[in-house]
Amino acid sequence: MGYVLLAGAIAAEVAATTAMKYSEGFSRLWPSLITVTGYVIAFALLAQTLKTVQIGTAYAIWAGAGTAVIAAIGMIFLGEGLSLAKVAGILFVIGGVVLLNLGGAH
């Protein structure tokens, strides 16, 4: 169940960060509300996750997956350029999460 909550936390964080792009510095109401609500949900779900998943594992997955998904959203949907360096960076983030988990983070 902990990993299901963690997936929800990641989804809420990704939605909040994406909405922040559209909030125009928190000057637009609805994207701003989605941003704040998304982060509240993300942290609440992450807190529940930590009841059953070790903090190192949970945070590594949360931060790594969130970073990779946001970078991909930026490149695919928001017109950010795709480069070998960006792809390599995403792969390194994912690789780091895998190494932390294999190295005894759980």
C-alpha positions as CSV (number, residue, x, y, z in Angstrom):
1,M,0.0,0.0,0.0
2,G,2.9,2.3,0.7
3,Y,4.0,2.3,-2.9
4,V,0.5,3.0,-4.1
5,L,0.5,6.1,-1.9
6,L,3.9,7.0,-3.1
7,A,2.7,6.8,-6.7
8,G,-0.2,9.2,-5.8
9,A,2.3,11.6,-4.2
10,I,4.4,11.6,-7.3
11,A,1.3,12.2,-9.5
12,A,0.1,15.0,-7.3
13,E,3.6,16.6,-7.3
14,V,3.9,16.4,-11.1
15,A,0.4,17.9,-11.5
16,A,1.3,20.7,-9.1
17,T,4.6,21.5,-10.8
18,T,3.0,21.5,-14.2
19,A,0.2,23.8,-13.0
20,M,2.9,26.1,-11.6
21,K,4.2,26.7,-15.1
22,Y,0.7,28.0,-16.1
23,S,0.2,30.1,-12.9
24,E,2.4,32.8,-14.3
25,G,4.1,33.6,-11.0
26,F,0.9,32.8,-9.1
27,S,-0.9,35.6,-10.9
28,R,-3.6,33.2,-12.4
29,L,-6.1,31.9,-9.9
30,W,-6.9,28.3,-11.1
31,P,-3.4,27.2,-11.9
32,S,-2.2,28.6,-8.6
33,L,-4.9,26.8,-6.7
34,I,-4.1,23.5,-8.5
35,T,-0.4,24.1,-7.6
36,V,-1.1,24.6,-3.9
37,T,-3.6,21.8,-3.7
38,G,-1.4,19.4,-5.5
39,Y,1.6,20.1,-3.2
40,V,-0.6,19.7,-0.1
41,I,-1.9,16.3,-1.4
42,A,1.7,15.3,-2.5
43,F,3.1,15.9,1.0
44,A,0.2,14.3,2.8
45,L,0.5,11.2,0.7
46,L,4.3,11.2,1.1
47,A,3.8,11.4,4.9
48,Q,1.5,8.4,4.8
49,T,4.0,6.5,2.6
50,L,6.7,7.0,5.3
51,K,4.6,4.9,7.7
52,T,5.5,1.7,5.7
53,V,8.4,2.7,3.3
54,Q,11.8,3.8,4.5
55,I,12.5,7.5,4.1
56,G,15.6,7.0,1.9
57,T,13.7,4.7,-0.5
58,A,10.6,6.8,-0.6
59,Y,12.3,10.1,-1.1
60,A,14.7,8.7,-3.8
61,I,11.8,7.3,-5.8
62,W,9.6,10.5,-5.2
63,A,12.3,12.9,-6.2
64,G,13.8,10.9,-9.0
65,A,10.5,9.9,-10.7
66,G,9.1,13.5,-10.3
67,T,12.2,15.0,-11.8
68,A,12.2,12.6,-14.7
69,V,8.5,13.0,-15.5
70,I,8.6,16.8,-15.3
71,A,11.7,16.9,-17.6
72,A,9.9,14.6,-20.0
73,I,6.7,16.8,-19.9
74,G,8.8,19.9,-20.5
75,M,10.4,18.3,-23.6
76,I,7.3,16.6,-25.0
77,F,4.5,19.1,-24.2
78,L,6.0,22.5,-23.3
79,G,8.4,22.9,-26.2
80,E,11.7,22.5,-24.2
81,G,14.4,21.2,-26.4
82,L,15.4,17.6,-26.5
83,S,19.1,17.0,-26.3
84,L,21.4,14.1,-25.6
85,A,22.5,15.8,-22.4
86,K,18.9,16.0,-21.1
87,V,18.2,12.4,-22.0
88,A,21.4,11.4,-20.3
89,G,20.5,13.4,-17.2
90,I,17.1,11.7,-16.9
91,L,18.8,8.3,-17.3
92,F,21.3,9.3,-14.6
93,V,18.5,10.3,-12.2
94,I,16.7,7.0,-12.8
95,G,19.9,5.1,-12.5
96,G,20.7,6.8,-9.2
97,V,17.3,5.8,-7.8
98,V,17.9,2.2,-8.8
99,L,21.4,2.2,-7.3
100,L,20.1,3.7,-4.0
101,N,17.5,0.9,-3.8
102,L,19.9,-1.8,-4.7
103,G,22.5,-0.5,-2.3
104,G,20.3,-1.1,0.7
105,A,18.1,2.0,0.9
106,H,15.3,-0.3,1.9
